[in-house]
Amino acid sequence: MSLTESPQTTGPLPPRTPWLTIILLVAVILLPLATWFFLPSIPALGRLHQLYSGGTSYPASKLLFVREGALQTGVELPLITNVQILDFDGDGKNDILYCDAGHNRVVLRKLNENDRETDQTLIADVAAPAHATPVDIDDDGDLDIVVSVLGNIQPDDGVVGRVELYEQTPEGFVKHVILDDVRRVADVQPGDFDGDGDLDLAVAVFGYNRGEVLWLENRGQFQFLDHHLYHAPGAIHVPVADFDGDGDLDIATIISQEEEELVAFENLGGGKFKTRSLWLTPNMDLGSAGLIHADLDQDGDEDLILPAGDNLEDFDAYPQPYHGCLWFENKGDWNFEKQRISDLGGTYAAAIADLDGDSDLDVVLASMTNDWYAPEHASLVWLENDGQQNFKTWQIDNQPIHLVTVAVGDLNQDGLPDIAAGSLNMRKPFDRIQAVPFWIQRAKKGAPQ
């Protein structure tokens, strides 16, 4: 055999172990499973076992709250999207203003001396109102109503949203459509953003796959010019406050669809804004359900409070280990430090007030998707602030269930904060129903008045 000839193979080659193929197959199968299991749990590391044990319940409230009215049976399912407590008609008594997306109306509930309620429809035939913002937009001494119109309470990417302004006159409310040709609108909040002395409006266009944040410049005579701030689906709320302490009003929002991101718009003056990303989580299933502002630690600046527990994309909504409430403490210079202050399953709404009269601010939380198959699980709680922003959770009630909005105020003029809420019944179980429950705080026997 010459040096240039190759030896002849006398049999089949031994099989090679396809290690690369095996590694790729394992990665394709195991990596998604590991991501699904661990990633949502990151905010709750160290407490995973307890939080995965199911729904959440807490010790009975040390403050006495009595829910008024009875649970409803044999009725259509309520779809209440927003409640507020305020003196709307100027008679010196607080009322409950609520949005009823099931009947396409905005309603004022008034209470008499016996805490019995009467409902008055203020605005009818408004397509799935998400929020009603009382504001004297024309500076004539009475409250007008700006309605955030979803157009469809179900997922919809069509141009079905609007901002409708209802001017209050002696003859009734006069409708002005001040923004249309947009997708579902979830929130509108007022503020003088350009410093010209009249009230402009910040707008959260939730949409579905497409959405945006706008501000509407008040041009007078109920005419508004829209200015684009941000493009993203899922903007829920647009709280307005001077977050950087420079004397003008800024805007914040929570984006909850493709991303879970906290965004602010710094007012630079003259109608100009700078976009600032304050926080972004890798957990795209967090379920951001709203955003409010308050100086929770009373240090002179405005913080942000984020309820998290929206499970509406799941047919069988169930509490998750990352649900609860996040407090973003304003540390100055647009730095916000996140702290988790509650693990309430399915948290959907928050309100801030001094419930116990000790001069610090407490937090009220409502749940939409706790584990309702166990009757002891909480639908309404309050977080007692010890003055150092350490919070203890007290359970106010375990029913009605599916609460998505909550407000605090004195409903019976006794000087004690009361609570109102609204239920949105879109997931089973369809029981323990009450559309707009409210809880009157009663002083316990022997307690100082």
C-alpha positions, 0 to 999 in steps of 0.5 A: 500500500502506497503512502497516498492510499487510505486504509479500507474500512472493514465495518461500520463506524462506531456511533457518536454520542450526540451530546450537543443534541442532548444538551439542546433538547434538555435546555429547550425543555427545562429552561422554560419550566425553570423560568416559569417556576422561579421568575414570578417568585423573585419578589417573594424569595425567602417566603415562597413556601408560605405564599404558595400555600393558597389564599391569604387571611389575617387577624380580625381588625382591631378597629370595628367596621360594620358592613351596611346592606346585605349580600345580593342573590338572584341578581345580575353580576355587578361590574363596578369599576370605580368608587370615590367618597366626596361631598359632590353636591356641596351639602356638607355630607360625603357621598359615594360616586361610582361607575357602573360599567354593567349599566353604562352609568355614573351614579351618586349614592347618598346616605341618610341618618340611618346609613340607608342609601339612595342612588341617583344616576347622574350620567346615563348611556356612557359606554363602560365608564372606567373612572369619573373625575369630579373637577370644576373644569370651567371654574364656575363653582360647581363640580363637573365630571370627566369620564374615562370611557373604556367603550368595552370592558372586555379586551378590545384593541379597537378605537372605542375609547373617549374622554367625555366631559359633563358640564354641570349646569342648573338644567343638568349635565351637558356633554362635551366629547373632548377626546375621541378616536382613541382606544380604551381610556382608563383614567383622567386626572386634572392639573395645570401642566403648562402654568397658564392658570386653567386645568389641563388633563392627563389621560391613560389610554389603556387600549389592549395591544396598543395604548398611550399616555397623553395630556390635554391642553385646556384651550378654553370653552371646553376645547382641548389640544392633545399632546402625546407623552408615551406609547405603550399598552396597559396604562391604568392610572395617571396620578398627578403630583409634584414628585420632584418638589420643583413647584410644578405638576408631574405625571406618573403611570403604571404600564401593565400589558406587555411590560410591567413598568413604572413611568413618570413624566417630569414637567419641564415647564411650558408644556414640555415633559421628560420621560423617566423610567422609575422601575421595571420588573422582569415578572411580566405576570406581576398584575399591576392593578393601579397606582396612587400617590401619597406621602406615606412616610410624611417626609414632605414628598410624594410616594407611589403605591402600587397594588399588584394582583390582576389575574383577569387574563386567567380563566381561573384567577388565583392568588400568586406569591408575588401579589400584594402591595408595593410602596415606592418611597420617594428618595429624591432626584427621581429615585424611588425605592421599592418596598413590599408592604403586603402579600394580600392575594389578588390585590387590586386597589389601595386607598390611603388614610389615617384610620386609627387616628394616630397621625400616621397614614395607613393603607386599605387594600381590596382583593379581586382574586384571593382564593374565594373557595375558602371563605376565610380569605380576605377581601378587604384589609387595612395595614396599620402603620406604626409610624416607622412604615412597618405595617401590620395587616388586619382583616376587615371582611371576607365578603363581598368578593371580587373587589376592584376599587376602594375609597376612604372617607367619613360617610356619616359625619362622626369624624371616623374614616369609613370605607366604600368599595366596588365589585367587578364580577368577571370570574367565578365563583359568582357568589357573595355579591354586593355591588357597592358595599360600604363599611361604617367605622364604629367606636368600640364601647369604652373607646374615647370619642 
